[in-house]
Amino acid sequence: MLKQIYTSDYKSPLSSPVLEEDGGTLSGYLDMELLLFSTAGSVDDGKSTLIGRLLYDGKSIFEDHTQSVKDASSAIVLIDARIGIVEQTKRHAYIASLLQIPNVILAINKMDLVNFSEEVYNSIKSEFEKIAVILKLKKIYFIPISAKYGDNVVDASTNTPWYNGVTLLHLLETIPVHNTDHDLPARFPVQYVINPDNGKHSDYKSYAGQVAGGVFRVGDTILALPLNRLATIKAIDEGPVHLNKAFTPQSVTIRLEGNIELSQGDLLVKLNEKYPKFSSLISLHVCWFNIRPLTAGAKYIVRHTTNETLASIEYIRYKVNTNTFENSRDDKTVNINDIAFITMKTQKPLKYDDYNENRTTGSLILIDENTFETVGAGMIVTDQEVYSYNI
């Protein structure tokens, strides 16, 4: 199961920002690249133990939490490395492939339970490398670790003299982070309209949201969708600060020249850049979270960027067998933890990009309209891409 998401703006003591006498921080801290990472594994694989070990050995946990981490680390049921790769591992690898995660680290844990065997490590590594080729994973790193004792987590282990790689913490601190979102076509989903007193005492009106792609600058000509109205950016504000430009993923307010009325869910794009697709018939891969199966004909609430609408499931193309990576077109019963390719029809058209072009405008979630539970997460793709991606 996916455990949690952490941000590695955390740095070890040697690379931590130095506080200046006036209480400020050096500019280098503000310029640090941000690495987002998640931990995934089966139950009791040691996800919590690993994160606790990173924080504890990395001296990045408050003293009053230290004892609780010690206690938790000695109460954890550890998973034997001899279990190796199971279907859950393959499912997580498949999801990583769908999400197009650029770097995947396979931390082979519980090495202490197999006497730090190089043969066991190489066997698991070889098996996963074959999976990585099938799933077209981009970059794979392998590290033999013992989260319980800290081997190769923060400090290099003397128990693995045959391993010449870096520790997990060193890898997380030095792994290349390439943010290409600034190069995408500009996207700004309107989340909130700021119009004090409904314009009775002020002509101030701005549109708040988070830049979901590209860069917006004061003076840019924008196209407002779905109105198909042109306007010019008059000002960009980040709180009380006036900006000349805003880029992904800044949260800002944008003011426009002229009298244009936008609402939540509208989308600002730049004139003469690639425009998003506009359709009510959407094809997507969906990861199903709910104990109630996904069925054709069922209706759900769709939340896409800042927009919300109703949708019905038109048909289920296939379900993925995450053990063999085959697409089953006979058994289309989508249960909890299943992955499927479906087509749905929304009550009002979505303004979207394919997921491989923009992760924000190319993703959505499905919500049960009766219980308001989040039941699925989807990645929008075109039919042509699906069949070329058919793994």
Secondary structure, 3 states (H helix, E strand, C coil): CEEEEEECCCCCHHHCCCECCCCCECHHHHCCCCCEEEEECCCCCCHHHHHHHHHHHCCCCCHHHHHHHHHHHCCCCCCCHHHCCCHHHHHHHHHHHHCCCCEEEEEECCHHHHCCCHHHHHHHHHHHHHHHHHHCCCEEEEEECECCCCECCCECCCCCCCCCCCCHHHHHHHCCCCCCHHHCCCEEECCEEECHHHHCCCCCCEEEEECCECEEECCCEEEEECCCEEEEEEEEEECCEEECEEECCCEEEEEECCCCCCCCCCEEEECCCCCCEEEEEEEEEEEECCCCCECCCCEEEEEECCEEEEEEEEEEEEEEECCCCEEECCCCCECCCCEEEEEEEEEEEEEECCCCCCCCCCEEEEECCCCCCEEEEEEECCHHHHHHHCC
